[in-house]
Amino acid sequence: MRPGTGEAYFCNAVHFLPSIFADAPLEELVFSGDIGVVREETWRSLFSSFPRLKTLVLENNTLSEHGDARRVFAALRSQQSPDDPGAVCPLLEYIWVRNTPCEISDLEEVMKFIEWRIARRVPLKRLRLELALFEDEDDTIKEYRTKFGHLVETSILDVEDWALTPNRTTEHEFPFGSI
């Protein structure tokens, strides 16, 4: 397989998922791929297509440098459509992001998303972030852990050093055992 082919397949899968399952009342979506290569507009289109979504799992299975979830959280701060000011995925209760490299600014994007949802009366109930941090910021991580804990009923922020992060997978825990 040529370099970048897997990324192209993943981007196309995310792009065409709404048309493939156009009338399906999907409540759970699980993605395993290089989530950072998908454009924000593509995520936004996907989320606006599945208003019944309750659970979103994103596993970055590549551990590449652009596997962050910023675009996902930015897209989730969108309104349903120009005619409908309600939040996309208004029933969304649980987000699990796993194996994703991040910087402190990524946690700020998550915070904006959480606050945005609360302001629209559609708060998350569960948030689980398993991230690989590029920088050593223990105090800042503790602050975010506390903030997330105050705003989300059940919140887990598990951060490891990027250099030490093994390629963990969800195969032993998800989808049927841990959500």
C-alpha positions in Angstrom: 0.0 0.0 0.0 1.4 3.4 -0.9 2.0 6.0 1.9 -1.2 7.9 2.6 -3.5 5.3 1.1 -4.9 4.3 4.5 -5.5 7.9 5.3 -7.4 8.4 2.1 -9.5 5.3 2.8 -10.3 6.5 6.3 -11.2 10.0 5.1 -13.5 8.6 2.4 -15.2 6.2 4.8 -16.0 9.1 7.2 -17.1 11.3 4.3 -19.5 8.6 2.8 -20.8 7.2 6.0 -23.8 9.5 6.1 -25.0 8.5 2.6 -24.4 4.8 3.3 -26.5 4.9 6.4 -28.8 7.8 5.5 -31.9 6.4 7.1 -30.3 4.4 9.9 -31.1 5.5 13.5 -27.4 5.1 14.5 -26.8 5.6 18.3 -23.1 4.5 18.4 -20.2 5.3 16.1 -16.8 3.7 16.6 -13.9 5.0 14.5 -10.4 3.5 14.4 -8.0 5.4 12.1 -5.9 8.5 11.8 -8.7 10.8 13.0 -6.6 14.0 12.6 -6.5 13.7 8.8 -10.3 14.2 8.5 -11.4 17.8 7.8 -13.6 19.6 10.3 -16.3 20.1 7.6 -16.4 16.3 7.0 -16.9 15.6 10.7 -19.5 18.3 10.9 -21.4 16.8 8.0 -21.2 13.4 9.6 -22.5 14.6 13.0 -25.4 16.5 11.5 -26.5 13.3 9.7 -26.9 11.3 12.9 -29.0 13.3 15.4 -29.7 10.1 17.5 -26.0 9.5 18.2 -25.4 8.8 21.9 -21.9 7.3 21.9 -18.9 8.3 19.9 -15.6 6.4 20.2 -12.5 7.6 18.4 -9.4 5.4 18.4 -6.4 6.8 16.7 -4.7 3.6 15.6 -1.7 5.2 13.9 0.0 7.2 16.6 0.9 9.7 13.9 1.6 13.3 14.7 -1.6 14.6 13.2 -4.0 12.2 15.0 -5.5 14.8 17.3 -9.2 15.2 17.9 -9.4 19.0 17.7 -11.3 19.0 14.5 -13.8 16.5 16.0 -14.5 18.7 19.0 -14.7 21.8 16.9 -17.3 20.1 14.6 -19.3 18.9 17.6 -19.7 22.6 18.6 -21.8 23.1 15.5 -25.5 23.8 15.1 -27.6 21.1 13.4 -28.2 23.3 10.3 -28.5 26.9 9.3 -32.3 26.6 9.9 -31.9 24.6 13.2 -29.7 26.3 15.9 -29.8 23.2 18.0 -26.5 21.3 18.6 -25.5 18.5 16.3 -26.0 15.1 18.0 -28.3 16.5 20.7 -28.5 13.1 22.4 -24.8 12.6 22.6 -23.9 11.3 26.1 -20.5 9.7 25.9 -17.3 10.4 24.1 -14.2 8.2 24.3 -11.1 9.3 22.6 -8.2 6.9 22.7 -4.5 6.7 21.6 -4.6 10.3 20.5 -1.6 12.6 20.6 -2.3 16.0 22.0 -1.0 19.3 23.2 -2.5 21.5 26.0 -4.3 23.5 23.4 -6.3 20.4 22.5 -7.6 20.2 26.0 -8.8 23.8 25.7 -10.8 22.7 22.6 -12.4 19.9 24.6 -13.3 22.5 27.3 -14.9 24.8 24.8 -16.9 21.9 23.5 -18.1 20.9 27.0 -19.1 24.5 27.9 -20.8 25.0 24.5 -22.9 21.8 25.1 -23.8 22.9 28.6 -24.9 26.4 27.4 -27.3 24.7 25.0 -28.7 22.3 27.6 -27.3 19.2 26.0 -24.4 18.3 28.4 -22.3 15.2 28.1 -22.7 12.5 30.8 -19.4 10.7 30.2 -16.1 11.7 28.8 -13.0 9.5 28.6 -9.8 10.9 27.1 -6.8 8.6 26.8 -4.2 10.9 25.3 -0.5 11.0 24.6 0.9 14.4 25.5 3.8 16.0 23.7 4.7 18.2 26.6 5.3 17.7 30.3 2.5 19.6 32.0 1.4 17.7 35.1 -0.1 20.7 36.9 -2.1 21.8 33.8 -3.4 18.3 33.3 -4.6 18.2 36.9 -6.4 21.5 36.4 -8.2 20.2 33.3 -9.0 16.9 35.1 -10.7 18.9 37.8 -12.5 21.2 35.3 -13.8 18.3 33.3 -14.8 16.5 36.5 -17.0 19.5 37.5 -18.7 19.8 34.1 -19.2 16.2 33.1 -20.8 13.6 35.4 -18.2 10.9 34.7 -14.9 12.1 33.4 -11.6 10.3 32.9 -8.5 12.1 31.6 -5.6 9.7 31.3 -2.5 11.3 29.9 0.8 9.5 29.1 4.1 10.8 27.7 4.0 10.6 23.9 7.3 8.9 23.8 6.2 6.1 26.1 2.7 5.5 24.7 2.3 1.9 23.5 -0.1 1.2 20.6 -3.1 0.4 22.8 -6.3 -0.8 21.2 -9.9 -1.1 22.1 -10.3 -4.7 21.1 -10.4 -6.1 24.6 -12.7 -3.5 26.0 -15.0 -2.2 23.2 -17.5 -2.2 21.8 -19.5 -4.6 24.0 -17.8 -4.5 27.3 -17.0 -1.0 28.4 -19.5 1.6 27.3 
